[in-house]
Amino acid sequence: MQVEIFGVRGCCFGIANMILVKRMRETLYQSLLSQDISFFDGETVGDLTSRLGADCQQVSRVIGNDLNLILRNALQGAGSLIYLLILSLPLGLCTLAICSTLSAIMLIYGQYQKKSAKLIQEYTASANEVAQETFSLMRTVRVYGTEKQELKRYSIWLEKMAGISLRQSAAYGFWNWSFNTLYHSTQVIAVLIGGMSILAGQTTAEQLTKFLLYSEWLIYSTWWIGDNLSSLMQSVGASEKVFQLMDLPASDQFTSKGSKLQRLLGCVEFHNVSFYYSSRPTVAVLRHVNLSVQPGEVVAIVGLSGSGKSTLVNLLLRLYEPTNGQILVDGFPIQELDVKSFREKVGYVGQEPRLFRMDISSNIRYGCTRNVKQEDVEWAARQAYAHEFILSLPDGYQTLVDDDLLSGGQKQRIAIARAILRDPTILILDEATSALDAESEHNIKGVLRAERSSSTTKRTILVIAHRLSTIQAADRIVVMDGGQIVEMGKHSELLLRDGLYARLIRRQADAVA
Ligand SMILES: Nc1ncnc2c1ncn2[C@@H]1O[C@H](COP(=O)(O)OP(=O)(O)OP(=O)(O)O)[C@@H](O)[C@H]1O
């Protein structure tokens, strides 16, 4: 019968456990997904995945194991104590004093376990981070032959974890030793005081036997509570960061409701925009940028590496908010627009696009809210010069891809198709930096040519350009240096001015020669 009850209880707690872990993971994942991009600048992937994985599992132990056993033993202990006090007040009080000492040690031990658990979680997250980084950079590791170095980097965290576990074991030993000592003291005290009271005729031998049995029960309950409380404390220690992350307020972009524009014309204005990344609050990445782009205009942004070109488009995409100044789209301050509906009208192709582990068709459809047919997907792929190479893949548009299967240029073409499929009013293209990447140049140039010749679409295009042929296809060129716009105009005008742009062009011509 008891076995059956244990079975039912174990099953119920198992189910409760599973629901708890699932809910925690969902809530945590949702909370993380709704954070500002700047939050991810300060967190590592290994750390966050560790919180979602091991830490959530650890927290669930509270309900499945510890809480259940603590409650049972607390009830058992309380019952025994009442009975002991009824049996003999002085002996009962002596046992209570011993149990209180044990409880005090138990609290200190619990606190220690909580701290150690937190450290172990941190070290596990750091070890995960190292492993994740190494696996994602495996080609670099192999080419540079740094396998041993990476193993050492991983082992440092493992050693730190082992050090804490060693100290935890020592603390556990001390806890058990305290229990044994105090347990035997109770028996000695009971026999001494009990023996004297039997001699004095105040207690019977039967009462003393009962007393010994119940005091054993009480002290064992206290020990069990201590043991489970320590693992409960470990869970609490592990859960602190999980709950902190869960409690983070969602980004304002998800909570505030902006106005939805029925139609976007594509007029973009930067008014005196300055920007600092919160992780580097002393370095101004953009300084007093003023730029106005007309609907349908193609503007190339050029400049040395690190001059703030990508940051400028990141602000337009609202991945970050300007520290000073304002960005207007069709005359409306960008932060007053509904961010979701605004982004639906913007297409973005990053410098080194990455693909999801899904088929090519789904990768192109990714994030498209319109109801698109396969013909539309193929149309977008043709516009991006991707159709032919996709057809040459074993399963065509149904080929499962991940980040490693395709070349950089092929991934870029899929990303361009994805951006075009949205039929964006504003298209942002970030050309690959590598001077050798002629394929990227060809792709971007192709898009610009197609857009130019199309009579149906009229998009505003901002292209971060590195190569001459891309730049020449633009209506206007914006030259950036140290976070400021230093020159602006047409290719020929800027050449005549003989400033930074002319120098960049000469440098590129020398590199090609
Ligand atoms: N997330 C970030 N956190 C802190 N600083 C950053 C961040 N992203 C970029 N920066 C810094 O901002 C400056 C401008 O970077 P940005 O990427 O805008 O330059 P860029 O002109 O696009 O360079 P490239 O042509 O090499 O892509 C650089 O000094 C860079 O180190």
The ligand as a MOL file (V3000), in Angstrom:
LIG
                    3D

  0  0  0     0  0            999 V3000
M  V30 BEGIN CTAB
M  V30 COUNTS 31 33 0 0 0
M  V30 BEGIN ATOM
M  V30 1 N 27.8930 46.3500 -30.3140 0
M  V30 2 C 28.9040 47.1970 -30.1610 0
M  V30 3 N 29.3090 47.5530 -28.9190 0
M  V30 4 C 30.3240 48.4260 -28.7390 0
M  V30 5 N 30.9970 49.0160 -29.7570 0
M  V30 6 C 30.6570 48.7030 -31.0160 0
M  V30 7 C 29.5950 47.7830 -31.2860 0
M  V30 8 N 29.4690 47.6650 -32.6320 0
M  V30 9 C 30.4020 48.4730 -33.1720 0
M  V30 10 N 31.1130 49.1010 -32.2130 0
M  V30 11 C 32.1880 50.0650 -32.4020 0
M  V30 12 O 31.6590 51.1820 -33.1040 0
M  V30 13 C 32.5700 51.6780 -34.0490 0
M  V30 14 C 31.8900 51.7590 -35.4120 0
M  V30 15 O 31.5580 50.4530 -35.8250 0
M  V30 16 P 30.7520 50.1540 -37.1610 0
M  V30 17 O 30.5250 48.6860 -37.2290 0
M  V30 18 O 29.5650 51.0470 -37.2180 0
M  V30 19 O 31.8180 50.6020 -38.2550 0
M  V30 20 P 31.8010 50.3890 -39.8290 0
M  V30 21 O 32.1550 51.6950 -40.4180 0
M  V30 22 O 30.5220 49.7740 -40.2560 0
M  V30 23 O 32.9880 49.3400 -40.0180 0
M  V30 24 P 33.1530 48.1870 -41.1470 0
M  V30 25 O 33.2750 48.8760 -42.4600 0
M  V30 26 O 34.4170 47.5140 -40.7410 0
M  V30 27 O 31.9550 47.3110 -41.0350 0
M  V30 28 C 33.7660 50.7460 -34.0340 0
M  V30 29 O 34.7820 51.3890 -33.2830 0
M  V30 30 C 33.2820 49.5210 -33.3110 0
M  V30 31 O 34.3080 48.9620 -32.5450 0
M  V30 END ATOM
M  V30 BEGIN BOND
M  V30 1 1 1 2
M  V30 2 1 2 3
M  V30 3 2 2 7
M  V30 4 2 3 4
M  V30 5 1 4 5
M  V30 6 2 5 6
M  V30 7 1 6 7
M  V30 8 1 6 10
M  V30 9 1 7 8
M  V30 10 2 8 9
M  V30 11 1 9 10
M  V30 12 1 10 11
M  V30 13 1 11 12
M  V30 14 1 11 30
M  V30 15 1 12 13
M  V30 16 1 13 14
M  V30 17 1 13 28
M  V30 18 1 14 15
M  V30 19 1 15 16
M  V30 20 2 16 17
M  V30 21 1 16 18
M  V30 22 1 16 19
M  V30 23 1 19 20
M  V30 24 2 20 21
M  V30 25 1 20 22
M  V30 26 1 20 23
M  V30 27 1 23 24
M  V30 28 2 24 25
M  V30 29 1 24 26
M  V30 30 1 24 27
M  V30 31 1 28 29
M  V30 32 1 28 30
M  V30 33 1 30 31
M  V30 END BOND
M  V30 END CTAB
M  END
